[in-house]
Amino acid sequence: MQIFFYFCTMKMNNIKRKINTYAGLTAIYSGVLLLFFSFLFDWTSSNVPLFLSLFMTIGGVIIHVAAMKSSGSNV
């Protein structure tokens, strides 16, 4: 039974590592898509989608750089 829990925790750590690695990129892509759709559907009269996309993009870059530095990756 202990072996089962050991492998479950190992698998969860790998899943968390992958989510943390791609969370920044997901935020960047979501921010860019929100900016694209806000201009496409002419939502530029309100600043909410523009600032939200800006914060998502900048936050995604910060999260991605922090994740890459903590993992020791050179990519």
Secondary structure as GFF3:
##gff-version 3
##sequence-region A 1 75
A	DSSP	alpha_helix	2	40	.	.	.	ID=ss1
A	DSSP	alpha_helix	48	71	.	.	.	ID=ss2
###
